[in-house]
Amino acid sequence: MLQNIVKLAVSNYKNQTGGAQHASNETDVMVVFITLILVIFLLAFFGKYLWNEILVKAVSICKPINSWIDLLGLVILFNILFMR
């Protein structure tokens, strides 16, 4: 869903700036890059809060994290362990 929103925004921006002649691959790469940046941004600002304020209180074995980089490492670890 987020990727579709970003793709639409990039397509609209390119059409407004006269960049409609660019290849579809270039647009797709830009969409993936912008989506990745948005996900990391959301993880940085909301992930640490959700972990420390909700998960730590709900699950007794979880400990608070110090920075969003710790959370990013956990996300990467879980993606490696539970890859589909």
C-alpha distances in whole Angstrom, upper triangle without the diagonal:
4,5,5,6,9,10,11,13,14,15,17,19,20,21,23,25,26,24,23,25,23,22,19,19,20,17,15,16,16,12,12,15,13,10,13,15,13,12,16,17,15,17,20,20,19,19,23,23,21,23,27,27,25,25,29,30,29,30,33,33,30,31,30,29,30,27,24,25,26,23,21,24,23,19,21,24,21,19,22,24,21,20,19
4,5,5,6,9,10,11,12,14,15,17,18,20,21,23,24,22,22,24,22,21,18,18,18,15,13,15,13,10,10,12,10,7,10,11,9,9,13,13,12,14,17,17,16,17,20,21,20,22,25,25,24,24,28,29,28,29,32,32,29,30,28,26,28,25,21,22,24,21,19,22,22,18,19,22,21,19,22,24,22,20,20
4,5,5,6,9,10,10,12,14,15,16,18,20,21,22,20,19,21,19,18,15,15,15,12,10,11,11,7,7,10,9,6,9,11,10,10,14,14,14,16,18,19,19,19,23,24,23,24,28,28,27,27,30,32,31,32,35,34,31,32,30,28,29,26,22,23,25,22,20,22,22,19,19,23,21,18,21,24,22,20,19
4,5,5,6,9,10,10,12,14,15,16,18,20,21,19,18,20,18,17,14,15,15,12,10,13,12,9,10,13,11,9,13,15,13,14,17,18,17,19,22,22,22,22,26,27,25,27,30,31,29,30,33,35,33,34,37,37,34,35,34,32,33,30,26,27,28,25,23,26,26,22,23,26,25,22,25,27,25,22,21
4,5,5,6,9,10,11,12,14,15,17,18,20,18,18,21,19,19,16,17,17,13,12,14,13,9,11,13,11,9,13,14,11,13,16,16,15,18,20,20,20,21,25,25,24,26,29,29,28,29,32,34,33,34,37,37,34,35,33,31,32,29,25,26,28,25,23,26,26,23,24,27,26,23,26,29,27,25,24
4,5,5,6,9,10,10,12,14,15,16,18,16,16,19,17,17,14,15,14,10,10,11,9,6,8,10,7,7,10,11,9,12,14,14,14,17,19,19,20,21,24,25,24,26,29,30,29,30,33,34,34,35,38,37,34,34,32,30,30,27,23,24,27,24,22,25,25,22,22,26,25,23,25,28,26,24,24
4,5,5,6,9,10,11,12,14,15,16,14,13,16,14,13,11,12,11,8,7,10,8,5,8,11,9,9,12,14,13,14,17,18,18,20,22,23,23,24,27,28,28,30,33,33,32,33,36,38,37,37,41,40,37,37,35,33,34,30,27,27,29,27,24,27,28,24,24,28,27,24,26,29,27,25,24
4,6,5,6,9,10,11,12,14,15,14,13,16,15,15,13,14,14,10,11,13,11,9,12,14,12,12,16,16,15,17,20,20,20,22,24,24,25,26,29,30,29,31,34,34,34,34,37,39,38,39,42,42,39,39,37,35,36,33,29,30,32,29,27,30,31,27,27,31,30,27,30,32,30,28,27
4,5,5,6,9,10,11,12,14,13,13,16,15,16,14,16,14,11,12,14,11,9,12,13,10,11,15,15,13,16,19,18,18,21,23,23,23,25,28,28,28,31,33,33,33,34,37,38,38,39,42,42,38,39,36,34,34,31,27,28,31,28,26,29,30,27,27,31,30,28,30,33,31,29,29
4,5,5,6,9,10,11,12,10,10,13,12,13,11,12,11,7,9,11,8,7,11,11,9,11,14,14,14,16,19,18,19,22,23,24,25,26,29,30,30,32,34,35,35,35,38,40,40,40,43,43,39,40,37,35,35,31,28,28,31,29,26,29,30,27,27,31,30,27,30,33,31,29,28
4,5,5,6,9,10,11,9,8,11,10,11,10,12,11,7,10,12,10,9,13,14,13,14,17,18,17,20,22,22,23,25,27,27,28,29,32,33,33,35,38,38,38,38,41,43,42,43,46,46,42,43,41,38,38,35,31,32,34,32,29,32,33,30,30,33,33,30,32,35,33,31,30
4,5,5,6,9,10,10,9,13,13,14,13,16,14,11,13,16,13,12,16,17,14,16,19,19,18,21,23,23,23,26,28,27,28,30,33,33,33,36,38,38,38,39,42,43,43,44,47,47,43,44,41,39,39,36,32,33,36,33,31,34,35,32,32,36,35,32,35,37,36,33,33
4,5,5,6,9,8,9,13,12,14,14,16,13,11,14,15,12,12,16,15,13,15,18,18,17,20,22,21,23,26,26,26,28,29,32,33,33,35,38,38,38,39,42,43,43,44,47,47,43,43,41,38,38,34,31,32,35,33,30,33,34,31,31,35,35,32,35,38,36,34,34
4,5,5,6,5,6,9,8,11,11,13,11,9,12,14,11,12,16,16,14,17,19,19,19,22,24,23,25,28,29,29,30,32,34,35,36,38,40,41,41,41,44,46,46,46,49,49,45,45,43,40,40,36,33,33,36,34,31,34,36,32,32,36,36,33,35,38,37,34,34
4,6,5,6,5,9,10,12,13,16,14,11,15,17,14,15,18,19,17,19,22,22,22,25,27,26,27,30,31,32,33,34,37,38,38,40,43,43,43,44,46,48,48,49,52,51,48,48,46,43,43,39,36,36,39,37,35,37,39,35,35,39,38,36,38,41,39,37,36
4,6,7,8,12,13,16,16,19,16,14,17,19,16,17,20,20,18,21,24,23,22,26,27,26,27,31,31,31,32,34,37,38,38,40,43,43,43,44,47,48,48,49,52,52,48,48,46,43,43,39,36,37,40,38,35,38,40,36,37,40,40,37,40,43,41,39,38
4,6,8,11,11,15,16,18,15,14,17,18,15,17,20,20,18,21,23,22,22,26,27,26,28,31,31,31,33,35,37,38,39,41,43,43,44,45,47,49,49,50,53,52,49,48,46,43,42,39,36,36,39,38,35,38,39,36,36,40,40,37,39,43,41,39,39
4,6,8,9,13,15,17,15,14,17,18,16,18,21,21,20,23,25,25,25,28,30,29,31,33,34,34,36,38,40,41,41,43,46,46,46,47,50,52,52,52,55,54,51,51,48,46,45,41,38,38,42,40,37,40,41,38,38,42,42,39,41,44,43,40,39
4,5,6,9,11,13,11,10,14,15,13,15,18,18,17,20,22,22,23,26,27,27,29,31,32,33,34,35,38,39,40,41,44,45,45,45,48,50,50,50,53,52,49,49,46,43,43,39,36,36,39,37,34,37,39,35,35,38,39,35,37,41,39,37,36
4,5,8,9,12,11,10,13,15,14,15,18,19,18,20,23,23,24,26,28,28,30,32,33,34,35,36,39,40,40,42,45,45,45,46,48,50,50,50,53,53,49,50,47,45,45,41,37,37,40,38,35,38,39,36,35,39,39,36,37,41,39,36,35
4,7,9,12,11,11,14,15,15,16,19,20,20,22,25,25,26,28,30,30,32,34,35,36,38,38,41,43,43,44,47,48,48,48,50,53,52,52,55,54,51,51,49,46,46,43,39,39,42,40,37,39,41,37,36,40,40,36,38,41,40,37,36
4,7,8,7,8,11,12,12,13,16,17,17,19,21,22,23,25,27,27,29,31,32,34,35,36,38,40,40,41,44,45,45,45,48,50,49,50,52,51,48,48,46,43,43,39,36,35,38,37,33,35,37,34,33,36,36,33,34,38,37,34,33
4,5,6,7,9,10,11,13,15,16,17,19,21,22,23,25,27,28,29,31,32,34,35,35,38,40,39,41,44,45,44,44,47,49,48,48,51,50,47,47,46,43,43,39,36,35,37,36,32,34,36,33,31,35,35,31,32,36,34,31,30
4,5,5,6,9,10,10,12,14,15,16,18,20,21,22,24,26,27,28,30,32,32,33,36,37,37,38,41,42,41,41,44,46,45,45,48,47,44,45,43,40,41,37,34,33,36,34,30,32,33,30,29,32,32,28,30,33,31,28,27
4,5,5,6,9,10,11,12,14,15,17,18,20,21,23,24,26,27,29,30,31,31,34,36,36,36,40,41,40,40,42,45,44,44,47,45,42,43,41,38,39,35,32,31,33,31,28,30,31,28,26,29,29,26,27,30,29,26,25
4,5,5,6,9,10,11,12,14,16,17,18,20,21,23,24,26,27,29,30,30,33,35,35,36,39,40,40,39,42,44,44,44,47,45,42,42,40,37,37,34,30,29,32,31,27,29,31,28,26,30,30,27,28,31,30,27,27
4,5,5,6,9,10,10,12,14,15,16,18,20,21,22,24,26,27,28,28,31,33,33,34,37,38,38,37,40,43,42,42,45,44,41,41,39,36,36,33,29,29,31,30,26,29,30,27,26,29,29,26,28,31,30,27,26
4,5,5,6,9,10,10,12,14,15,16,18,20,21,22,24,26,27,27,30,31,31,32,35,36,36,35,38,40,39,39,42,41,38,39,37,34,35,31,28,27,29,27,24,26,27,24,23,26,26,23,24,27,26,23,22
4,5,5,6,9,10,11,12,14,15,17,18,20,21,23,25,26,26,28,30,30,31,34,35,35,34,37,40,39,39,41,40,37,37,35,32,33,29,26,25,27,26,22,24,26,22,21,24,25,21,23,26,25,22,22
4,6,5,6,8,10,11,12,14,15,16,18,20,21,23,24,24,27,29,29,30,33,34,34,34,36,39,38,38,41,40,37,37,35,32,32,28,25,24,27,25,22,24,26,23,22,25,26,23,24,28,27,24,24
4,5,5,6,8,10,11,12,14,15,16,18,20,21,22,22,25,27,27,28,31,32,32,31,34,36,36,36,39,38,35,35,33,30,31,27,24,23,26,24,21,23,25,21,21,24,24,21,23,26,25,22,22
4,6,5,6,9,10,11,12,14,15,16,18,20,21,21,24,26,25,26,29,30,30,29,32,34,34,34,37,35,32,32,31,28,29,25,21,21,23,21,18,20,21,18,17,21,21,17,19,23,22,19,19
4,5,5,6,9,10,11,12,14,15,17,19,20,20,22,25,25,25,28,30,30,29,32,34,34,34,36,35,32,32,30,27,27,23,20,19,22,20,17,19,21,18,17,21,21,18,20,24,23,21,21
4,5,5,6,9,10,10,12,14,15,17,18,19,21,23,23,24,27,28,28,28,31,33,33,33,36,35,31,31,29,26,26,23,19,19,22,20,17,20,22,19,18,22,22,20,22,25,24,22,23
4,5,5,6,9,10,11,12,14,16,16,16,19,21,21,22,25,26,26,26,28,31,30,30,33,32,29,29,27,25,25,22,18,18,21,18,15,18,19,16,16,20,19,17,20,23,21,19,20
4,5,5,6,9,10,11,12,14,15,15,18,20,20,20,23,25,25,24,27,29,29,29,31,30,27,27,25,22,22,19,15,15,17,15,12,15,16,13,13,17,17,15,17,20,19,18,19
4,6,5,6,9,10,10,12,14,14,17,19,19,20,23,24,24,24,26,29,29,29,32,31,27,27,24,21,21,18,14,14,17,15,12,16,17,15,15,19,19,17,20,23,22,21,22
4,5,5,6,8,10,11,12,13,15,17,17,19,21,22,22,23,25,27,27,28,30,30,26,26,24,21,21,18,14,15,18,15,13,17,18,15,16,19,19,18,21,23,22,21,22
4,5,5,6,8,10,10,10,13,15,15,16,19,20,20,20,22,25,24,25,27,26,23,23,21,19,19,16,12,13,15,13,10,14,14,11,13,16,16,14,17,20,19,18,19
4,5,5,6,9,10,9,12,14,15,15,18,19,20,19,21,24,24,24,27,25,22,22,19,16,17,13,9,10,12,10,8,11,13,10,11,15,15,14,17,19,19,19,20
4,5,5,6,8,9,11,13,14,15,17,19,19,20,22,24,25,25,27,27,23,22,20,17,17,13,10,11,14,12,11,14,15,13,15,18,18,18,21,23,23,22,24
4,5,5,6,7,10,11,11,13,15,16,16,17,19,21,22,23,25,25,21,21,18,16,17,14,10,12,14,12,11,15,15,13,15,18,17,17,20,22,21,21,23
4,6,6,5,7,9,10,10,13,14,15,15,17,19,20,20,22,22,18,18,15,13,14,11,7,9,11,8,7,11,11,9,12,15,14,14,17,19,19,19,21
4,6,6,7,9,11,11,13,14,16,16,17,20,21,21,23,22,19,18,15,12,12,8,5,8,10,8,8,11,12,11,14,16,17,17,20,21,21,22,24
4,6,7,7,9,11,12,13,14,16,17,19,20,21,23,23,19,18,15,13,13,10,8,11,13,11,11,15,15,14,17,19,19,20,23,24,24,24,26
4,6,5,6,9,10,10,11,13,14,16,17,18,21,21,17,17,14,13,13,12,9,12,13,10,12,15,15,13,17,19,18,19,22,23,22,23,25
4,5,5,6,9,10,10,10,12,15,15,16,18,18,14,14,12,10,12,10,7,10,10,7,9,12,11,10,13,15,14,15,19,19,19,20,22
4,6,5,6,8,10,10,11,13,15,15,17,17,13,12,9,7,8,7,6,9,9,7,9,12,11,12,15,16,16,18,20,21,21,22,25
4,5,5,6,8,9,10,12,14,15,17,17,14,13,10,9,11,10,9,13,13,10,13,16,15,15,18,19,19,20,23,24,23,25,27
4,6,5,5,7,9,10,11,12,15,16,12,12,10,11,13,12,11,14,13,11,13,16,14,13,17,18,17,19,22,22,21,23,24
4,6,6,5,6,9,10,10,12,12,9,9,7,8,10,11,10,13,11,8,12,13,11,12,15,16,15,17,20,19,19,21,24
4,6,6,5,8,10,11,12,12,9,8,5,7,9,10,11,14,12,10,14,15,14,15,18,18,18,20,23,22,23,25,27
4,6,6,7,9,11,12,14,11,11,8,10,13,14,14,17,16,14,17,19,17,18,21,21,20,23,25,25,25,27,29
4,6,5,6,9,11,13,10,11,10,12,15,16,15,18,17,14,17,19,16,17,21,21,19,21,24,23,22,25,26
4,5,5,6,9,10,7,9,9,11,14,15,15,17,15,12,16,17,14,15,18,18,16,19,21,20,19,22,24
4,6,6,6,8,5,6,6,9,13,15,15,17,15,13,17,17,15,16,20,19,18,21,23,22,22,25,27
4,6,7,10,8,9,9,13,16,18,18,21,18,17,20,21,18,20,23,22,21,24,26,25,24,27,29
4,6,9,9,11,12,15,18,20,20,22,19,17,21,21,18,19,23,22,19,22,25,23,22,25,27
4,6,6,9,11,14,17,19,19,21,18,16,20,20,16,18,21,19,17,21,23,20,20,24,25
4,6,8,11,14,17,20,21,22,19,18,21,21,18,20,23,21,19,23,24,22,22,26,28
4,7,10,13,16,18,19,20,17,16,19,18,15,18,20,18,17,21,22,19,20,24,26
4,7,9,13,15,15,17,13,12,16,15,12,15,18,16,15,19,20,18,19,22,25
4,7,10,12,14,15,12,12,15,15,13,16,18,17,17,20,21,20,21,24,27
4,7,9,11,13,10,10,14,14,13,15,18,17,17,20,22,21,22,25,28
4,6,8,9,7,7,11,11,10,13,15,15,16,19,20,20,21,23,26
4,7,8,7,9,12,12,12,15,17,17,18,21,22,23,24,26,29
4,5,6,7,9,10,11,13,15,16,17,19,21,22,23,24,27
4,5,5,6,9,10,10,12,14,15,16,18,20,21,22,24
4,5,5,6,9,10,11,12,14,15,17,18,20,21,24
4,5,5,6,9,10,11,12,14,15,16,18,20,23
4,5,5,6,9,10,10,12,14,15,16,17,20
4,5,5,6,9,10,11,12,14,15,16,19
4,5,5,6,9,10,11,12,14,15,18
4,5,5,6,8,10,10,12,13,17
4,5,5,6,9,10,10,11,14
4,6,5,6,9,10,10,13
4,5,5,6,9,10,13
4,5,5,6,8,11
4,6,5,5,9
4,6,5,9
4,6,9
4,6
4
